């Protein structure tokens, strides 16, 4: 996919993910002031060298917050709905900065409909899932390397290199460095679930 095409996909996702990153004061309990913990690079190439599309330079202030970016793209409508249901829209529209790994509508569609409905109705679990997609601070692709990173949710997530494709958890990172006024968005192709949430128990 070209960088221009990817940027179109990434913009809406960024807003929603960033909202999740901030987390809610009532439900996430995460310390967003902490710096993102990313393990030093191993033999795998740094994220910036992986064969993925990167969004071209964009005026972050012009595109708005992460939530604004996500809400402006229909491909991220499910993410936006989730952010609103968790009460994270205002938080993710704050100063930040946040780094959001944003799942597309297709990523959410891979979750069984009944499970997704239950998740959207459970604010506590939903907040944990959304903030698990967010790292505190602004982490650009060039600064990310394979290893473990601590999310806003509080659990760690593993970033790895799978034959030249960078992944976060089980999700492939398909586009990077989508600019927003309060952080950056990286687009992923699957929904991440923290170890603190059991979807089958919802």
N, C-alpha and C positions, 0 to 999 in steps of 0.2 A: 504494500500500500504506500502511496506517495505521502511525503510529509504534509502537503496541503490537505490531502484527503483525511489524513490522520488527525490533523489539527481540528477539522470540522467535527470529528467524532469526539475528540478529547475535551473541547471547550465545555460542553454541558456536563460532562462527568466531573470536571474539576470542581465545579461549584458544589455539587452534592457531596462529594467525598470530603471536601474541606470542612463542610458543615459537620460531618461525622467526626472528623479529626478533633475538633475542638471539644467535642463531647459535652454532655449536659452537666451542670453543676450538681444536679440531684442524682443522676444515675450513673455516670461513668466513674466518678471519683478519681479520675486520672490526673496526674500532675503534668499539665501542658507546658510548664515552665522548664521542664527538664530537657536537656539536649538529646537529640536522637542518638541512640547508641548503635553504631554500625561497625561490625568487625572489620579489621584491616583486610585488604585484598589478599587472596591466596594466589594460587597459580592461575586461577580463572581470570579472564580479562575484566577490567573495570567496566561498569555499566555503559559508559560513553562509547566503548569500543564494540559493544554487542551489535549484531545486525538488526537493528530496529529503527523505526522512524522517529525522528525528533522534530518537534514543532519548531518552525522558524521563529526568529525573534519577534516578540509581540509586545506592544505597550500594555503592561499589566494594569495600569491605572485605567486605561481606556476600556478594557474588557470587563472590569469590575471584580467583585469578590469571587471566591470559589463557588459559592452558591449561585451567584449571578451567571457565571459561566455555564454551570450545569443546567440551570433552569432555562437557559436560552436554546438548549439543544434537545429535541425530542428523543434522541437516542439515550438520554439519561433520565427520562421521566420517572422510571422506577426508583432510581437512586434518590431523586428529589422527593418523591413521595415518602420514601423511607426516612429521609432526613427530617421532613416535616412531622412525620408520625412520632419520631423520637424526640421532637422538640429541640433539635440541634441547629435549625436554620439560623437563628440569631447568633448562636455561638460561633458557627462557622463563617459568619459574615463579619466577625470581629477582627481586631487588628492582626491576630496570629503572630508570626507566620506559621502556616501548616503545610505539611506535605501529604497529599492525599493520593492513595492508589485507588482509582475509581473504576468500579465494574460497570459495564454497559448493560443495556436492557437485555441483550442476549445472554449475558452472564447470569443475570437474575432469573431469566427464563429457564435456565438449567436446574434451578431449585424447584422441587415439586410444588405445584400451586398451593396445595393445602398447607405445606410446611411454610411457604412464604407468607400466606395469609395469617398463620398463627404467629409468625415472627413479627409481622407488622402490628399485630394486636398486643404484643408483649413489649412494652416500652423499655423495660430493664434489659431484656435480652437483645433487643434491637439496638439499643445504645452501645452495648458491648461489641456487637458485630460491626457496627459502623465505625466506632472509634478504633477498632482493630485494624482498620484500613488507613489509619492516620499516624504520621510520625510528627513529633513536636519539632518546630523549626522548619526552615526551608532547606531541603536536601535536593540539590540538582542531580541529574543523571551522572554527571562527571564525578560526583562525590560519593556515589553509591558503589559498594563492592560486595561480592559474595560474603556472607557471614550472617550473624544474628543481629536484629535491630529491635529495640524496645518501642512498642506502640503506645499511643495515648491511652488505650484500653488497659495497659499495664503488663500484658503478656508479650513475649518475644515472638518474632516471626523470622523465618529463615529466607534469606535471599541467596539464590544459587544460580549457577550457570549450567544449563542443560544442553550440551552440544551447540553452544553459541547463542542459545536463547536464554535471556535472563528471566528468572522466575522469582516471585515472592509467594511463599507457601506453595500451593499447587497451581497458582495462576501465572500465566505468561504475561510479561510486561510488553505490551504491543505498541505503546507510544509514550514519549517522555517529554518533560519540560514544557507543559502547557501552562502559560503564564496567567496569574491572577494577581489582584492588588494585595492580597493577604497570604500569598503562598504559591505553591506550584502543584500541578496535577500530573500524575503518571497514569496512563490507562491500562487496565488489566482485563483479562478475558474470563475471570471466574470470581465468585464471591468467596471471600475469606471468612472462616469461622474460627474464633478464638477457642483455646482449650477450656475456657470457663463456660462455654455455652454448648448444651447438648440439644441439637435441633430435634432429635427424635423424642425428647421429653416435653416438647412444647405442646 
